[in-house]
Amino acid sequence: QVQLVESGGGLVQAGGSLRLSCLASGRTFNRYVMGWFRQAPGKEREFVAAINWSGGSTYYADSVKGRFTISRDNAKNTAVLQMNSLKPEDTAVYYCAASDYGLSGRASLYKSWGQGTQVTVSS
């Protein structure tokens, strides 16, 4: 398993931007698919975005397509979620996760999770 720590959350006005980072421990970061998920109060955890081991393939939830960008830097063991044009409905705790499987939005395929970082978008 890999240990993951998210950072970069905060409070932003609607229309603003935030950049979330996920730092992974260990020397095998480049073997994992990395994903971002989020969970709003009273709601189930939902998929946001994922990126394959090389960074050459990405996958987004329809709700964030065109506004969020996922990327990774294998040399720095880091995955990044750039969030632009934020909306109040993007408010949630955001989690990064690592998977040994292929590119997917299924949370059950991700075996390592970070502790989460709060993102709050005010209207």
Residue pairs with C-beta under 8 A, 6 or more apart in sequence:
1 98
1 111
1 112
2 24
2 25
2 26
2 28
2 29
2 32
2 98
2 112
3 24
3 25
3 26
3 112
4 22
4 23
4 24
4 25
4 96
4 97
4 98
4 112
4 113
4 114
5 22
5 23
5 114
5 115
6 20
6 21
6 22
6 94
6 95
6 96
6 114
6 115
6 116
6 117
7 20
7 21
7 23
7 117
8 18
8 19
8 20
8 21
8 117
9 18
9 20
9 94
9 117
9 118
9 119
10 18
10 118
10 119
10 120
11 120
11 121
11 122
12 18
12 86
12 119
12 120
12 121
12 122
13 121
13 122
14 86
14 87
14 88
14 121
14 122
14 123
15 85
15 86
16 86
16 121
17 82
17 83
17 84
17 85
17 86
18 83
18 86
18 119
19 80
19 81
19 82
19 83
20 36
20 80
20 81
20 83
20 94
20 96
20 117
20 119
21 78
21 79
21 80
22 34
22 36
22 78
22 79
22 80
22 81
22 96
22 114
23 77
23 78
24 32
24 34
24 77
24 78
24 79
24 98
25 77
26 77
29 74
29 77
30 53
30 54
30 74
31 53
31 100
32 53
32 98
32 99
32 100
32 112
33 50
33 51
33 52
33 53
33 98
33 99
33 100
33 101
33 102
33 103
33 104
34 50
34 51
34 70
34 72
34 79
34 96
34 97
34 98
34 99
35 47
35 48
35 49
35 50
35 51
35 96
35 97
35 98
35 99
35 104
35 105
35 110
36 48
36 49
36 50
36 70
36 79
36 81
36 94
36 95
36 96
36 97
37 45
37 46
37 47
37 48
37 94
37 95
37 96
37 97
37 107
37 110
38 45
38 46
38 48
38 90
38 92
38 93
38 94
38 95
38 119
39 45
39 46
39 92
39 93
39 95
39 116
40 89
40 91
40 92
40 93
43 92
45 95
45 107
46 61
47 61
47 105
47 106
47 107
48 60
48 61
48 64
48 68
48 81
48 94
49 58
49 59
49 60
49 61
49 64
49 68
49 69
49 70
49 81
50 58
50 59
50 70
50 99
50 103
50 104
50 105
51 57
51 58
51 59
51 70
51 71
51 72
51 79
51 103
52 58
52 102
52 103
53 74
55 71
55 72
55 74
57 103
58 70
58 103
59 103
59 104
59 105
60 68
60 70
61 105
63 89
64 83
64 90
67 83
67 84
67 85
67 86
68 81
68 82
68 83
68 84
69 81
69 82
69 84
70 79
70 80
70 81
70 82
71 79
71 80
71 82
72 78
72 79
72 80
73 80
79 96
81 94
81 96
83 90
83 119
86 119
86 121
87 121
88 121
88 122
88 123
89 121
90 119
90 121
91 119
91 120
91 121
92 119
93 116
93 117
93 118
93 119
94 116
94 117
94 118
94 119
95 113
95 114
95 115
95 116
96 113
96 114
97 107
97 110
97 112
97 113
97 114
98 110
98 111
98 112
99 109
99 110
99 111
100 111
101 109
